[in-house]
Amino acid sequence: MMGRTVAVTGANGFLASWVVKLLLERGYNVRGTVRNPDDLDKVGHLLELPEAKERLVLYKANLLEEESFHAIFEGVEGVFHVASPVPSTTPDDLENNLLKPALKGTLTVLEAAKKSKSVKRVVVTSSVSAMFKSEAGENSGKAILDETWWSDEEYCRNFQGWYALSKTLAERAAWDFAKEKGLDVVVMNPGTMVGPILQGSVNASTLIVLKYLNGSLKEIPNRVFGFLHVKDAALAHIIGFEDPSAEGRYLLVERAIHAKELADMLRIICPNCPVPEKCEDNGPPLEANYCCDKIKKLGLVFTPSEEALRECVESFKAKKLINC
């Protein structure tokens, strides 16, 4: 891959940082877009990656301004559109802080990519949230969840699933654009990503794990997570770009883990941390069954979630986020 040039939007995020890291390891020249390339607290970890000095350039770009991407995309073969708000709490202004950046931001990047004479494929980061936020998805039981599932927009609004709504709207818009404009688009739908944190702050998915360890979570919720290692999610994006046969959307989940099993696993990994033991309700545990055969056919081998969680915890310790 030596010498090929690609762009990564939102390059300093949890997943995007791993995409950048793996791209550099594979010999790519990488153009990363961020809000402020001079904010070393936010981008310093990228500049310290191996080969970053030689083959990584960071650019300022605004997801709501298409023109800010034109020069960046000139001469790049592929675009990884990873940037999108992933709030850990509900934003005050949903329209401007979540829905608009996700939807318009995606279309902005796709428009700029289409106008570039060099971009051959765009890999878009969506989410399992764009697949299973529906009456059927939330009560799937033993049903097999795969790429054919879509979240229901009205259901998302009724139950205030704002992040799921943002990802659903953005992904549907991406597919409409690809069909109408003839752009080669591949979409990745990762579940809850955990693993080592490259950036300085905790993101929404690793915060889920941290709350089990720092005492802020008092009871175990009746919830199922679709975990995977963040490195696997990043690698899936790159495979989605490199493999000519890649098409459509790809569900990325190593396996389903109930919150109680998660607590049991973390108790073993961190026996001295205040991991909750009591469940918040006595109802039957929720179930979920994911089928990720499609991405496996492209050669992705998932890291066991136990290993991903252990590496996530070690990262917390290294950053002094937990002391147990």
C-alpha positions as CSV (number, residue, x, y, z in Angstrom):
1,M,0.0,0.0,0.0
2,M,3.1,2.2,0.0
3,G,2.4,5.6,-1.4
4,R,-1.4,5.5,-1.6
5,T,-3.1,8.5,-0.1
6,V,-6.4,8.4,1.8
7,A,-8.3,10.8,4.1
8,V,-9.9,10.2,7.5
9,T,-12.5,12.5,8.9
10,G,-12.7,13.2,12.6
11,A,-9.2,11.7,12.8
12,N,-8.7,12.2,16.5
13,G,-11.7,10.2,17.7
14,F,-11.6,6.8,19.4
15,L,-12.2,4.7,16.3
16,A,-10.7,7.1,13.8
17,S,-7.4,7.2,15.7
18,W,-7.1,3.5,15.3
19,V,-8.0,3.8,11.6
20,V,-5.2,6.3,11.2
21,K,-2.8,4.1,13.2
22,L,-3.5,1.0,11.1
23,L,-3.3,2.9,7.8
24,L,0.1,4.3,8.7
25,E,1.3,0.8,9.6
26,R,0.2,-0.4,6.2
27,G,2.2,2.3,4.4
28,Y,-0.6,4.8,3.5
29,N,-0.2,8.5,3.3
30,V,-3.0,9.9,5.5
31,R,-4.8,13.2,5.5
32,G,-6.7,13.5,8.7
33,T,-9.4,16.2,9.3
34,V,-10.0,17.6,12.7
35,R,-11.6,20.7,14.1
36,N,-8.3,22.3,15.2
37,P,-4.9,20.8,14.1
38,D,-3.1,23.1,16.6
39,D,-4.9,21.7,19.7
40,L,-2.3,19.3,20.9
41,D,-4.5,18.1,23.7
42,K,-6.9,16.7,21.1
43,V,-4.5,15.7,18.3
44,G,-1.1,15.2,20.0
45,H,-1.6,11.4,20.2
46,L,-1.9,11.2,16.4
47,L,1.4,13.1,15.9
48,E,3.1,10.6,18.1
49,L,2.1,7.6,16.1
50,P,4.9,5.7,14.3
51,E,5.4,7.1,10.8
52,A,3.1,10.1,11.6
53,K,5.9,12.6,11.0
54,E,6.5,11.2,7.6
55,R,3.0,10.3,6.3
56,L,0.3,12.0,8.4
57,V,-0.9,15.5,7.7
58,L,-3.8,17.1,9.8
59,Y,-6.2,19.6,8.3
60,K,-8.9,21.8,9.7
61,A,-12.3,21.0,8.2
62,N,-15.9,21.7,9.1
63,L,-18.5,19.0,8.5
64,L,-21.0,21.6,7.6
65,E,-18.8,23.3,5.0
66,E,-18.2,21.2,1.8
67,E,-15.6,23.6,0.5
68,S,-13.3,22.8,3.5
69,F,-12.8,19.3,2.1
70,H,-12.2,20.0,-1.6
71,A,-8.4,20.6,-1.3
72,I,-8.0,17.8,1.2
73,F,-9.7,15.2,-1.0
74,E,-7.7,16.3,-4.1
75,G,-5.4,13.3,-5.0
76,V,-6.8,10.9,-2.4
77,E,-7.9,7.4,-3.5
78,G,-10.2,6.7,-0.5
79,V,-12.1,8.5,2.2
80,F,-12.9,7.1,5.6
81,H,-15.8,9.1,6.9
82,V,-15.7,8.4,10.6
83,A,-16.5,11.8,12.1
84,S,-19.9,12.0,13.7
85,P,-21.1,13.2,17.2
86,V,-21.3,10.3,19.7
87,P,-22.6,11.9,22.9
88,S,-22.4,10.2,26.3
89,T,-25.4,12.3,27.3
90,T,-28.3,13.9,25.4
91,P,-27.1,17.2,23.9
92,D,-29.1,20.3,24.7
93,D,-29.7,21.2,21.1
94,L,-30.4,17.9,19.4
95,E,-30.8,19.4,15.9
96,N,-27.6,21.4,15.8
97,N,-25.4,19.2,18.1
98,L,-26.3,15.7,16.9
99,L,-28.8,15.3,14.0
100,K,-27.5,18.1,11.7
101,P,-23.8,17.2,12.0
102,A,-24.5,13.5,11.4
103,L,-26.8,13.9,8.4
104,K,-25.5,17.0,6.7
105,G,-21.9,16.1,7.7
106,T,-22.2,12.8,5.8
107,L,-23.7,14.5,2.7
108,T,-21.0,17.2,2.9
109,V,-18.2,14.6,2.8
110,L,-19.9,12.5,0.1
111,E,-20.4,15.6,-2.1
112,A,-16.8,16.6,-1.8
113,A,-15.7,13.0,-2.5
114,K,-17.9,12.9,-5.6
115,K,-16.4,16.1,-6.9
116,S,-12.9,14.8,-6.4
117,K,-11.5,13.2,-9.6
118,S,-9.4,10.8,-7.5
119,V,-11.6,9.3,-4.9
120,K,-12.5,5.7,-5.8
121,R,-14.4,4.6,-2.7
122,V,-15.8,6.1,0.5
123,V,-16.1,4.0,3.7
124,V,-18.7,5.4,6.0
125,T,-18.9,4.6,9.7
126,S,-22.5,3.9,10.8
127,S,-23.5,1.9,13.8
128,V,-25.6,-1.1,15.0
129,S,-27.8,1.7,16.3
130,A,-28.9,2.2,12.7
131,M,-30.0,-1.4,12.5
132,F,-31.8,-2.6,15.7
133,K,-33.5,0.4,17.3
134,S,-37.1,-0.8,16.6
135,E,-39.9,-2.8,18.2
136,A,-38.6,-6.0,16.6
137,G,-34.9,-5.2,17.1
138,E,-35.3,-4.4,20.8
139,N,-37.3,-7.5,21.5
140,S,-35.6,-9.8,19.0
141,G,-35.1,-12.7,21.4
142,K,-33.6,-15.6,19.5
143,A,-34.0,-13.8,16.1
144,I,-30.8,-13.5,14.1
145,L,-29.7,-9.9,13.6
146,D,-27.8,-9.1,10.5
147,E,-27.3,-6.4,7.7
148,T,-30.9,-6.6,6.5
149,W,-32.2,-4.9,9.7
150,W,-32.9,-1.2,9.9
151,S,-33.9,1.0,12.8
152,D,-37.3,2.6,12.8
153,E,-37.1,6.4,12.7
154,E,-40.5,6.9,14.4
155,Y,-39.6,4.3,17.1
156,C,-36.3,6.2,17.7
157,R,-38.2,9.5,18.2
158,N,-40.8,8.0,20.4
159,F,-38.3,6.4,22.7
160,Q,-35.7,9.3,22.5
161,G,-33.1,7.1,20.7
162,W,-31.5,10.2,19.3
163,Y,-28.1,8.7,18.6
164,A,-29.7,5.8,16.8
165,L,-31.9,8.3,14.8
166,S,-28.8,10.3,13.8
167,K,-27.0,7.3,12.5
168,T,-30.1,5.9,10.7
169,L,-30.8,9.2,9.0
170,A,-27.2,9.6,8.0
171,E,-26.8,6.1,6.7
172,R,-30.0,6.2,4.6
173,A,-28.9,9.5,3.2
174,A,-25.5,8.0,2.3
175,W,-27.2,5.2,0.4
176,D,-29.5,7.5,-1.4
177,F,-26.6,9.7,-2.4
178,A,-24.5,6.7,-3.6
179,K,-27.4,5.5,-5.7
180,E,-28.3,8.8,-7.2
181,K,-24.7,10.1,-7.8
182,G,-23.0,6.8,-8.7
183,L,-20.5,7.0,-5.8
184,D,-18.9,3.7,-4.5
185,V,-19.8,3.6,-0.9
186,V,-19.3,0.9,1.7
187,V,-20.8,1.2,5.2
188,M,-19.5,-0.3,8.5
189,N,-21.9,-0.8,11.4
190,P,-19.9,-1.4,14.5
191,G,-21.3,-2.4,17.9
192,T,-19.9,-1.2,21.2
193,M,-16.2,-0.7,20.6
194,V,-13.7,-1.3,23.5
195,G,-10.0,-1.6,23.8
196,P,-7.0,0.7,24.3
197,I,-7.7,4.4,24.2
198,L,-5.2,6.2,22.0
199,Q,-6.7,9.7,22.5
200,G,-6.6,11.6,25.8
201,S,-10.2,11.3,26.8
202,V,-12.7,8.6,27.3
203,N,-15.3,8.2,24.6
204,A,-19.0,7.1,24.9
205,S,-18.4,3.4,24.4
206,T,-15.4,3.0,26.8
207,L,-17.3,5.1,29.3
208,I,-19.8,2.3,29.5
209,V,-17.1,0.0,30.8
210,L,-15.5,2.7,33.1
211,K,-18.8,3.2,34.9
212,Y,-18.7,-0.5,36.0
213,L,-15.3,0.0,37.5
214,N,-15.4,3.5,39.2
215,G,-18.4,3.1,41.4
216,S,-20.7,5.4,39.4
217,L,-22.9,2.4,38.3
218,K,-24.8,1.1,41.3
219,E,-27.0,-1.6,39.7
220,I,-26.6,-3.9,36.6
221,P,-29.1,-2.9,33.9
222,N,-31.0,-5.5,31.9
223,R,-29.2,-4.7,28.7
224,V,-27.3,-6.6,26.0
225,F,-24.1,-5.2,24.3
226,G,-22.6,-6.1,21.0
227,F,-19.0,-5.8,21.8
228,L,-15.9,-5.8,19.5
229,H,-12.3,-4.6,19.8
230,V,-11.8,-1.1,18.4
231,K,-8.8,-2.4,16.4
232,D,-11.0,-4.9,14.6
233,A,-13.5,-2.2,13.7
234,A,-10.7,-0.1,12.3
235,L,-9.3,-3.0,10.3
236,A,-12.8,-3.8,9.0
237,H,-12.9,-0.2,7.6
238,I,-9.6,-0.7,5.8
239,I,-10.6,-4.1,4.4
240,G,-13.8,-2.4,3.2
241,F,-11.7,0.0,1.3
242,E,-9.1,-2.4,-0.1
243,D,-11.2,-5.4,-1.1
244,P,-12.8,-4.8,-4.5
245,S,-15.6,-7.2,-3.6
246,A,-16.7,-5.2,-0.6
247,E,-20.2,-3.8,-1.0
248,G,-23.2,-2.7,1.0
249,R,-23.2,-2.6,4.8
250,Y,-21.3,-4.7,7.3
251,L,-22.4,-5.6,10.9
252,L,-19.4,-5.6,13.2
253,V,-19.9,-7.4,16.5
254,E,-17.7,-10.1,18.1
255,R,-20.6,-11.4,20.2
256,A,-23.5,-10.4,22.4
257,I,-22.8,-9.9,26.1
258,H,-25.5,-9.3,28.7
259,A,-24.7,-6.6,31.2
260,K,-24.5,-9.2,34.0
261,E,-21.9,-11.2,32.1
262,L,-20.0,-8.0,31.5
263,A,-20.0,-7.3,35.3
264,D,-18.8,-10.8,36.0
265,M,-16.0,-10.5,33.5
266,L,-14.9,-7.1,34.9
267,R,-15.0,-8.5,38.4
268,I,-12.4,-11.1,37.4
269,I,-10.3,-8.6,35.5
270,C,-10.4,-6.0,38.3
271,P,-11.3,-7.8,41.6
272,N,-10.6,-4.7,43.7
273,C,-12.9,-2.4,41.7
274,P,-16.5,-1.7,42.9
275,V,-18.2,-3.6,40.2
276,P,-22.0,-3.7,40.9
277,E,-23.5,-7.1,41.8
278,K,-27.2,-6.3,42.1
279,C,-29.5,-6.3,39.0
280,E,-31.8,-3.3,38.6
281,D,-34.8,-5.6,37.8
282,N,-35.8,-9.3,38.2
283,G,-37.2,-9.7,34.7
284,P,-35.9,-12.2,32.2
285,P,-32.6,-11.2,30.7
286,L,-32.7,-9.6,27.3
287,E,-31.2,-11.6,24.4
288,A,-29.5,-10.7,21.1
289,N,-28.0,-12.9,18.4
290,Y,-25.7,-11.3,15.8
291,C,-24.6,-12.8,12.5
292,C,-21.4,-11.2,11.2
293,D,-20.7,-13.8,8.5
294,K,-20.5,-11.1,5.8
295,I,-17.4,-9.3,7.2
296,K,-15.8,-12.6,8.1
297,K,-16.0,-13.6,4.5
298,L,-13.7,-10.7,3.7
299,G,-11.2,-12.2,6.1
300,L,-11.8,-10.3,9.4
301,V,-11.1,-12.4,12.5
302,F,-12.6,-10.9,15.7
303,T,-10.6,-10.5,18.8
304,P,-12.3,-12.2,21.8
305,S,-14.3,-9.6,23.8
306,E,-12.6,-10.8,27.0
307,E,-9.3,-9.7,25.6
308,A,-10.7,-6.4,24.3
309,L,-12.1,-5.6,27.7
310,R,-8.8,-6.5,29.5
311,E,-6.9,-4.2,27.2
312,C,-9.5,-1.5,27.8
313,V,-9.0,-1.8,31.5
314,E,-5.2,-1.7,31.2
315,S,-5.7,1.5,29.2
316,F,-7.8,3.0,32.1
317,K,-5.1,2.1,34.5
318,A,-2.4,3.7,32.3
319,K,-4.4,6.9,32.1
320,K,-5.1,6.7,35.9
321,L,-8.8,6.7,35.4
322,I,-9.1,3.8,37.9
323,N,-6.8,2.9,40.8
324,C,-8.1,-0.6,41.6
